[in-house]
Amino acid sequence: MKKFKTESQRVLDLMINSIYTHKEIFLRELLSNASDAIDKLYYKSLSDNLGFSKSDFFIRIEADKDKRTLKIIDNGIGMTADDLDNNLGIIAKSGSLDFKKNNEAKEDINIIGQFGVGFYSSFMVSEKVEVLSRAYGSEEANLWTSSGTEGYEIVKAEKSSHGTEITLHLKPDAEEENYSDFLDEYRIRELVKKYSDYIRYPITMEVEKTREDEEKKEETYKEIETLNSLTPIWKKRKSDIKDEEYNEFYKSAFYDYTDPLKVIHFTAEGALEYKALLFIPGRAPYDYYSRNYEKGLRLYTNGILITEKCAELLPDYFSFVKGLVDSELTLNLSRETVQHDRRLKLIASAIERKIKSELADMLENNREKYEKFFAEFGPQLKYGLYENWGVNKDALKDLVIYKSLVKDKFITFKEYVAAMKEGQKYIYYASGKTADAIKALPQTEKVLDAGYDILCLTEDVDEFAIKVLRDYDKKEFRNVSKDDLGMENEAKPVESEKDKEILAYLKESLGGKVAAVKFGTHLKSHPVCLTSEGELSIGMEKVFNAMPGAKGVSAEKILEINASHPVYARIASLYETDKEKVRDYAEILYGQALLIEGLPLENPAKYSDLVCKVIS
């Protein structure tokens, strides 16, 4: 007996005991493997002119309650002894993966991963598994046998034709597990319908039926019946498909354990015909916002897979969409030709419009669901606004939402503008970690007092996207931390000659840390805040400096003092008697302003000493 590699034993044990919550999934995996094996031979027939047609292929299930065995049989490409050893002797070693790599320059077909980890799901329900296989073109058959982690053996065997026959010797029934259930005809029907109805080859089984004999007595007889519809789910009429079928197909085909948030199923007819089945996931994949994530839709032509992930079918800002397109593109197109095909670009444009339309409909008619979607994929839409200097802003600006500080809910730019007060010139926004943190900013007081709403920008990409947009409906965006708020009838604090002298001294005391110190137009109850001039805001400074390899980017900061606050009265008094202490006040106020903005203190220990010095 051959031994599994040590790591394979551990993976197999872990997989059997923990990876699959529902043991019924084994049948889906084995049927998918059988379909993949047939796909391989069908592909070979197309390329080598072997003369096979789809009607020549089958997958058969045989259940024997007396022997407690379940067989899955296919007449696909089969495996040699070396294939059995290489594919089944190493956990997660997939023959299909090698097949795809070796045929990368040719047309591809739907091979998900024959005999990878999925095959080993059979051990969840079996005490022994036998794989009898004969490769197409070979006269020799071989039998692979294993009872689990202890190992496997391969011996020569007899088989009349090419293909593979997997025999599962089911485990004895236990208190919490009724393995005999998987030999029940009704249960097998149910699982095939649930998981594998879209497989393109007939899945057949001998089933028991009843009829009346000549004497009008009921008799039972057996008949071979096809359990699956043979029609891929995307080729069925929408009215014939239940939500549960869409959900199950999505989870099975795209390896997600949650239902999709939205299904988009449509057919295009006319000069360019194709069917599209798209899904908006309910959650972002763990690697979605990483460089490792690959976007793209599966591209079929007449049910044959050309490429697993056709990136050209989706713009980056809709890269979260999963699904497939089955088109009338010519089968013998190379992958490179397909990717640059004019018709493919037309399909991509239509898909983009459809996704946008469906999202807009969700935003308008199901705000709760849209907010759930936006929590997962909103940043991607915002990146879409920002990338390429806003080339996509017109397509996306009505799909983004931000938290309203006044309404305490998410709103669109359109809704903000519709609610603007008379005389309000700008769409105001503020940056911060949360809406509560933004509400606590001193710079928001005057804007809120004027009855103007503020959009809360809580993600790194937000202000960059807003900068690219510049305006919405001819209303310019304005940061509440901008030096000039641009508010009508805004009272400007009067600076006397003495005030000017004091403010100049405070600026000098800070040694170039700020561009100016002046009386603030933003402040009401707070003593101090930071604002900025120029294109680079304080919020953008924080984002840049948080990046790897940052070189200390700095916004042009202005320290604003509240002329009506007791602190300034104290500073004015000290200026006449103790200018050195005024320097300390300047450092403390500047430190306070930094902390309010979430910026780091340059010297925390020195700041602490100064505070203690002033209050002692």
Residue, then its C-alpha position, 0 to 999 in steps of 0.5 A: m500500500k502506498k502512503f499519502k504524504t504526511e501533509s496530505q494525511r493532515v489535510l485529508d483528516l482536516m477536510i473530512n472533519s471540518i471543511y464541509t459542514h453539509k456532508e451531502i456536498f460530496l455528490r455535487e463534487l463527484l458529479s462535477n468531476a465526472s462532468d469535467a472528465i467528459d469535458k476533457l474528452y469532448y475538448k480533445s474530440l474537437s481539437d483532434n477530430l475524434g467524432f464525438s458529439k455531446s449526445d455520446f456522453f453520460i454520467r450514471i448513478e447506481a445505488d445498491k442498498d444491500k451492498r451499501t454502495l453508491k457508484i458514479i460512472d462517466n465515459g469521460i477521458g479516464m485516467t492511467a495508473d500514473d494519473l491515478d497516482n499523481n491526481l489522487g495520491i496527493i491532496a489537492k493535486s488536480g489533473s484538470l489544473d495540469f490539463k489547463k496549463n498544458n493547453e493554455a494556448k488553445e480554447d479552454i473548456n469548463i474544467i473546474g478541478q477534477f480530483g482535487v480536494g473535492f474528490y476527498s469529500s467522498f470520505m465524509v460518507s465512505e469507509k472505503v472508496e474505489v476508483l476504476s478508470r481506463a484512459y481514452g486510447s488505452e487498453e489497460a484499466n486500473l483500480w485505485t482503492s483507499s480507506g482514508t488517511e492510512g494510504y491507497e493502492i493501485v492495481k491492474a483491473e478490467k474495464s470494457s471502455h474508457g471512463t471512470e467508475i467511483t464506488l463509495h462504500l458508505k459508512p455504517d449509520a450512526e446516532e447522528e448520521n444516517y448515511s443510508d439516506f444517500l442511497d435513497e432514490y428521492r434523496i439522490r434526485e433532490l441533491v442532483k436537482k439542488y446542486s447539479d441540475y445545470i451540468r450539461y451531460p445527462i445524469t441518469m439513474e435506474v428508478e422505480k416506477t409504478r403502472e397498472d398492468e393489464e388487469k388494472k393492478e398496480e405493479t412496479y418496474k424500473e426505468i433509466e431516467t435523466l435526473n438533471s434538466l441538461t439545460p444550463i441554468w442561464k439558458k432557462r427562462k427566468s420565470d422557470i427558475k426559483d430564487e433558491e436555484y439561483n442561490e445554489f448555482y451561485k454558491s456552487a459555481f463561485y465558491d461562496y457560502t452566502d447567498p448573492l445580494k442580487v441576481i441579474h439574468f438577461t438575454a440580448e437578442g438581435a445583431l449580437e445575441y448572448k445570455a448573461l447571468l450576473f451576481i452581486p455578492g452579499r459580502a466582499p471576498y477576503d482578498y477583494y481589496s488586495r492585488n491578488y484579486e482577479k476580476g472577470l466573468r466566465l465567457y462561454t460560447n454555446g456552452i463551451l468555456i473559452t476563459e474562466k475570467c474574462a477581465e475585459l467584460l467588467p470595468d474595474y469599478f464593477s469588478f465585484v460582480k461575478g457571473l458568466v456570459d454565454s455568447e455566439l462568438t466563434l468557437n475557434l477564436s483564440r483567447e487573445t483574439v476574443q479579448h480584443d474582439r469588437r463584439l466582446k467590447l459591445i457586450a462589455s458595454a451593455i453589461e456595464r450599463k445593465i449593472k449600473s441600471e440595476l444598482a440605481d434601481m436598488l438604490e431607488n427602491n431598496r435603500e436598505k439592501y443598497e446600503k448593505f451592498f455599499a458597505e461591502f463594495g462602496p470603496q470600489l465605486k469611489y476608486g472608480l470615481y477617482e481613477n484616471w482623473g475622473v473619466n468615469k465620474d459621470a457613470l458613478k457619481d449618482l451611485v455613491i452615498y455618504k452619511s449626512l451629519v444632519k439627517d444621520k443617514f446615508i444620502t446621495f449627492k442629488e438628495y443633498v443638493a435637493a435639500m440645500k438651504e436658500g443662499q447655500k453655495y457649496i456642498y460641505y463635507a468633512s473627513g474623519k474616522t467616524a461620523d461621531a468624530i466628524k461631528a465633534l470637530p470644531q470646524t463643523e459648528k458654524v456650518l451646522d449653525a447655519g443650517y447646512d448639512i455636512l457629508c461625512l467622509t470616513e474612508d481614505v479614498d473619499e476626499f480624493a474622489i470628491k476632489v476629482l468630482r469638483d462639483y455636482d449639479k454645478k454646486e462646488f464641494r467645500n471642505v469645512s476645514k478649508d480656510d474660506l467657508g464661503m458662507e453668506n453674511e459670515a461675520k469676520p472677526v475684527e483684528s486690532e493692531k494689538d491683535k495682529e501683533i499677538l497673532a504674529y507673535l504666536k506664529e513666530s513662536l511656532g517656528g514655521k509649523v503653520a502658514a498663519v495664525k489668525f482669528g477663526t471664522h469656523l469657531k464658536s465654542h472651541p478655542v482653536c482648530l486647524t484649517s488649510e489652504g491649497e489643494l492638499s487638505i489635512g485629511m489628504e495629508k494623513v492618507f499620504n503619510a500613512m502610505p508605505g515609504a511616505k516622505g512627510v507630505s504636509a498641508e499648508k496649515i493655518l492655526e485658527i484662534n477663537a477671538s471670543h474664547p477665554v483662552y485668547a483673553r488669557i493670551a492677550s493678558l500674558y502678552e503684556t506681562d509674560k511673553e515666554k508663557v505666550r510661547d508655551y500657550a502657542e505650543i499647547l494650542y497647536g498640539q490641541a489642534l493636532l490632536i483634534e485632527g488626529l495628527p501625531l504630536e511631534n514631541p508628546a513628552k514635551y507637550s505633556d511637560l508644557v501642559c503641566k507647566v501651565i496648569s501648575 
